[in-house]
């Protein structure tokens, strides 16, 4: 049986479709964690004046973790995007070009997810209480 | 035509006469789907005109309040559930295989089943209007109005009729995800996929996670209406807010679910008319994937005025602003492509530009209402009606009309008229803006939505009259467009092949088109192979690529690997059958009879649906091939049967179960939601299921799952006797799990109508029990397949997929048991 599977090519040949979703998943986790923490805290545990210090600390922590993960994922994307000499639009019919494309899209999604996380975090910078 | 081509044609021939309706091929099913969805668009449009007649004058009595409520509810429901979502599935089923050079999608019968379900459900829901029995709770059916104040059958029709259609949508989503991931032509790597396929992949995944929460919500509401389980009844601990959460977790992604496929059409049309590849391919993929994710973080912006904590509102307001970033990026890419290209004028492009301009206006008013203080003022006013129509007509309908002009020659071989198209365009464009722009002003000066009339002298009169005039001009545009679609074209010469000189694979279609899709499945080296690959069309036509023949007379297409699109299987796809039609009729019976509480008829219909689906599976899936592998051309030999993660069936099971788990998690979310809104949950005096029985069910389910893993291994070792023993033991344990799950509430005399706590425990148990029983049926099926010689150690797709189902089952039972047994101890 003839096999047409190409040989492993370059250091990021293991990059898969899933890698695209890692950065937005970090956003989703951060978003859900921030929302659920604040919703549960405000509904069940907040003092009468709605002081939000505990959730602000928690969200600060979530943000540091999420942004660190995204920076790491974005770094992988950036290295894949720059692999070799070829420039955009990464539309060659080669495994390398595909990896560069995936790297580039991962990088862009990391940037978008990072910005969206900062949007969420900003709410906790501005708002001091549940209300 | 040579012998090879003749054999291929014979295999893919469309059935004739009355058997035509047994066709399952994407070209037929996609066409029926498109026509049906378009018919529902026209119906929804007529309902809109009726509303505009009523609102043209103050104190008008053209409609009664009751009729108006039915009409606006049906307008919204028809447009969203029977047009916007189905048309995307329709166009995708019709065109996606062509864009990927595939002969068909991997599960043609599933597409046909989805179509028939959609047709039956749609006719049922719409038909209610003609008997004065239509739903009248608005397209989002808020309780307690729909649970306590509307006791007629209308809300049940909406809940059950549309749930049925939602299941069809999930079926289409499974089909499209597996299609994009596994049925691309060799060489079509992820960086070479047509942008349409990227968008559809994202949208189908969104459907998978967005529709199940609504199905869960429908289940809860129907249980309240039919059995008095008080999920939304505040006097018994329920909370209508849960419905709003579940509805909008579906409802906001839904906006993007209908927008992205339409914008995907734009992504196909723009490069063709700009005569250049799309600028910023990677940025558009970013936009599609990014929007897909962020759209799940916006749902609460529909609930800003419900009294949620300010910080929650802040989070969702911020996310609603953030989604404008990826949404805007793709529009910049389209504009950039048009700027760098050599644009040729056409009606298609006019509609694309109108769509983009209109959508941008709707997007900007969207950013306005994402800001909570502004939303407090605009909420439930005509400002929102104006905003959402700018988004949906600009983002969905105009691009779809552009798509009709663009793809009409591909499907019918005839061009639509540029002259009529230009007239239709200006009528639609002017009519639309005259109709909907004044609504922003009417809303800002205070006119609420969903009122059947208004008194004179409040400043609404002229604006409403102008809007009504605009609506009729818009309808005039649609009438011209409809005439252009339907007018006889017998004397009109056929359109040339690839009439727009496009670069993507669907334009390989011959005029008149052949049922085989493509003459041979090509090797792809470029994003625009028709522009870039030398002698490409000739090589495809001469059968110089893969599967140019159908020596066994079977319908075949290639399955390729997910990332690099390396061929891994020659997939035999099933041919025409009436089974899917019958299955849809019987499944429809369950929902339709259930609506009227005719439970005997519903059960009988359910039994017939079950048997039909069983026959369909038994005769049409995991068929042992006459030879294990075959030469597909160019010296490549591929297996004809694969199982596990290489197989399309495994992916379908996996994807379906992801959707299923999402619905289940929505019910679990409900349980915890009630915990957050109550001081004490479970209430101190409420009977629970106890700890013992749920724990027994958990242990039994774990053991049943373990034995299924063992059964799979025993089957692989051809140890038939032990396989049967192990599987039967697994069935017994699954039944024990079912019994003990039911035993907990039974022995503790829990009454689900007393309080929402009991109801939320019982609904989790109900869900789990039904799923365990389905799991038992699957186990019995494996035993029967093995006994009938249809499942062996080599041909083991059935048991591998059933084991995959059981992975999810053990997870479901575990979450249910731990939640209902242990959470009360820590709460």
Interface residues (C-beta under 8 A of the other chain):
Chain A: X1 X2 X4 X5 X6 X16 X17 X20 X21 X24 X25 X27 X28 X31 X34 X35 X38 X39 X40 X42 X43 X44 X50 X52 X55 X88 X89 X90 X91 X92 X93 X95 X97 X98 X100 X101 X102 X104 X105 X108 X109 X112 X113 X115 X116 X119 X120 X122 X123 X124 X126 X127 X129 X130 X131
Chain B: X181 X186 X187 X189 X190 X191 X192 X277 X281 X282 X283 X285 X286 X289 X290 X292 X293 X294 X296 X297 X309 X310 X311 X312 X314 X315 X316 X317 X318 X319 X321 X322 X325 X326 X524 X525 X526 X527 X561 X562 X563 X564 X566 X567 X629 X635 X636 X637 X638 X676 X677
